[in-house]
Amino acid sequence: MIRIKMGMKRSSIIVLCVLAFAACNKPSKVEQYHAAKHVRDSIALVDQQRSLDFYQAQLDSLMPVADSLIALFKYEKNDKYQDHGNYVIKGKNGLRILVRDDGQALLLYQNGKRIESSSDPAVERAQHLQIVISDIRELEKRIARTSLEIQKYQKRLGN
């Protein structure tokens, strides 16, 4: 509340009225908070959309590599008891190489016994496939998380 004293100059009264008017139109702290939150959410939404575009581009570039490698392997899965299938390739001297379809394991078998390593060129292809598959699975997880974040920000912003 502004008090006007007797004998104040007219210009002082005008200045006080202008200041009082400006104070009335100033947004409240709650309105300022909501405006700042809206700006933060808008920036986060744009950032998440850029991330999604980046992850999708990476995934699109890996898919042809994966397709060409998978063509060298045979896919085996028994739906009755296996959650994950295996990509299988046979090497020299009875070598059998398995890569899980989630990219988590590379197993080498020679004549029915598990071995730790081999110099067979098929092992290198299997290792490459394992890396590509695990990268694809990681990108798919990131795309799913980012899509959820985008939906969250769109909901907050009312889009």
C-alpha positions as CSV (number, residue, x, y, z in Angstrom):
1,M,0.0,0.0,0.0
2,I,1.3,3.4,-1.0
3,R,0.6,6.5,1.1
4,I,0.5,9.8,-0.5
5,K,1.5,12.7,1.9
6,M,0.3,16.2,1.5
7,G,2.7,18.4,-0.2
8,M,4.2,15.7,-2.5
9,K,5.0,16.9,-5.9
10,R,2.9,15.8,-8.8
11,S,5.8,13.9,-10.5
12,S,6.4,11.9,-7.3
13,I,2.8,10.9,-7.2
14,I,2.9,9.8,-10.9
15,V,6.1,7.7,-10.3
16,L,4.5,6.0,-7.2
17,C,1.4,5.2,-9.2
18,V,3.5,3.7,-12.1
19,L,5.4,1.6,-9.6
20,A,2.3,0.5,-7.9
21,F,0.8,-0.5,-11.3
22,A,3.9,-2.4,-12.3
23,A,3.8,-4.3,-9.0
24,C,0.2,-5.3,-9.6
25,N,1.1,-6.8,-13.1
26,K,4.2,-8.6,-11.9
27,P,3.6,-12.4,-12.2
28,S,3.5,-14.2,-8.9
29,K,6.2,-16.6,-7.8
30,V,3.9,-19.6,-8.7
31,E,3.4,-18.2,-12.2
32,Q,7.1,-17.6,-12.6
33,Y,7.8,-21.2,-11.4
34,H,5.3,-22.7,-13.9
35,A,6.7,-20.6,-16.7
36,A,10.3,-21.7,-15.9
37,K,9.1,-25.3,-15.7
38,H,7.4,-25.0,-19.1
39,V,10.7,-23.7,-20.6
40,R,12.7,-26.5,-19.0
41,D,10.3,-29.1,-20.2
42,S,10.3,-27.6,-23.7
43,I,14.1,-27.7,-23.8
44,A,14.2,-31.3,-22.4
45,L,11.6,-32.4,-25.1
46,V,13.8,-31.0,-27.9
47,D,16.8,-32.7,-26.4
48,Q,15.1,-36.1,-26.1
49,Q,13.8,-35.8,-29.7
50,R,17.4,-35.2,-30.9
51,S,18.6,-38.2,-28.9
52,L,15.9,-40.3,-30.4
53,D,16.9,-39.3,-33.9
54,F,20.5,-40.0,-33.1
55,Y,19.8,-43.5,-31.7
56,Q,17.5,-44.3,-34.6
57,A,20.2,-43.3,-37.1
58,Q,22.7,-45.5,-35.3
59,L,20.3,-48.4,-35.3
60,D,19.6,-47.9,-39.0
61,S,23.3,-48.0,-39.8
62,L,23.9,-51.2,-37.8
63,M,21.0,-53.2,-39.3
64,P,22.6,-53.9,-42.7
65,V,25.8,-55.0,-40.9
66,A,23.8,-57.3,-38.7
67,D,21.8,-58.7,-41.7
68,S,25.0,-59.5,-43.6
69,L,26.5,-61.3,-40.6
70,I,23.3,-63.2,-39.6
71,A,23.1,-64.6,-43.2
72,L,26.3,-66.6,-42.4
73,F,24.7,-68.2,-39.4
74,K,21.8,-70.7,-38.8
75,Y,19.3,-69.7,-36.1
76,E,18.3,-72.4,-33.6
77,K,15.7,-72.1,-30.8
78,N,13.4,-74.6,-29.1
79,D,10.4,-72.6,-28.0
80,K,9.4,-75.2,-25.4
81,Y,12.3,-74.4,-23.1
82,Q,14.5,-71.6,-24.5
83,D,14.0,-67.9,-23.9
84,H,16.8,-67.0,-26.2
85,G,17.8,-68.6,-29.5
86,N,21.3,-69.1,-30.8
87,Y,23.0,-68.2,-34.0
88,V,25.2,-71.1,-34.9
89,I,28.1,-71.4,-37.3
90,K,30.3,-74.3,-37.9
91,G,34.1,-74.0,-38.3
92,K,36.9,-76.4,-39.1
93,N,37.7,-79.6,-37.2
94,G,34.2,-80.0,-35.6
95,L,34.1,-76.4,-34.2
96,R,30.6,-75.2,-33.4
97,I,30.1,-71.5,-32.4
98,L,27.0,-70.2,-30.7
99,V,26.0,-66.6,-30.3
100,R,22.9,-65.9,-28.2
101,D,20.3,-63.7,-30.0
102,D,20.5,-61.2,-27.2
103,G,24.3,-60.8,-27.7
104,Q,25.2,-61.9,-24.2
105,A,27.2,-65.1,-24.8
106,L,29.7,-66.5,-27.2
107,L,30.2,-70.2,-26.8
108,L,32.7,-72.4,-28.6
109,Y,32.4,-76.2,-28.8
110,Q,34.8,-78.6,-30.4
111,N,33.6,-82.2,-30.9
112,G,30.9,-81.6,-28.2
113,K,33.2,-80.1,-25.6
114,R,33.3,-76.5,-24.6
115,I,36.6,-74.7,-25.4
116,E,37.7,-71.2,-24.5
117,S,39.3,-70.0,-27.7
118,S,40.1,-71.0,-31.3
119,S,42.0,-69.4,-34.1
120,D,39.3,-70.4,-36.6
121,P,38.2,-67.4,-38.8
122,A,34.5,-68.3,-37.9
123,V,35.2,-67.2,-34.3
124,E,36.1,-63.7,-35.5
125,R,32.8,-63.5,-37.4
126,A,30.9,-64.7,-34.4
127,Q,32.6,-62.2,-32.1
128,H,31.7,-59.4,-34.6
129,L,28.1,-60.7,-34.6
130,Q,28.0,-60.7,-30.8
131,I,29.2,-57.1,-30.7
132,V,26.7,-56.0,-33.3
133,I,23.8,-57.8,-31.7
134,S,24.6,-56.4,-28.2
135,D,24.9,-52.9,-29.7
136,I,21.5,-53.2,-31.4
137,R,19.8,-54.4,-28.2
138,E,21.3,-51.5,-26.3
139,L,20.1,-49.0,-28.9
140,E,16.6,-50.6,-28.8
141,K,16.6,-50.1,-25.0
142,R,17.7,-46.4,-25.4
143,I,15.1,-45.8,-28.0
144,A,12.4,-47.2,-25.8
145,R,13.5,-45.1,-22.8
146,T,13.8,-42.0,-24.9
147,S,10.4,-42.5,-26.4
148,L,8.9,-42.8,-22.9
149,E,10.7,-39.5,-21.9
150,I,9.3,-37.8,-25.0
151,Q,5.8,-39.0,-24.1
152,K,6.2,-37.7,-20.5
153,Y,7.3,-34.2,-21.7
154,Q,4.6,-34.0,-24.3
155,K,2.0,-34.9,-21.6
156,R,3.4,-32.2,-19.3
157,L,3.4,-29.6,-22.1
158,G,-0.1,-30.6,-23.3
159,N,1.0,-31.7,-26.8
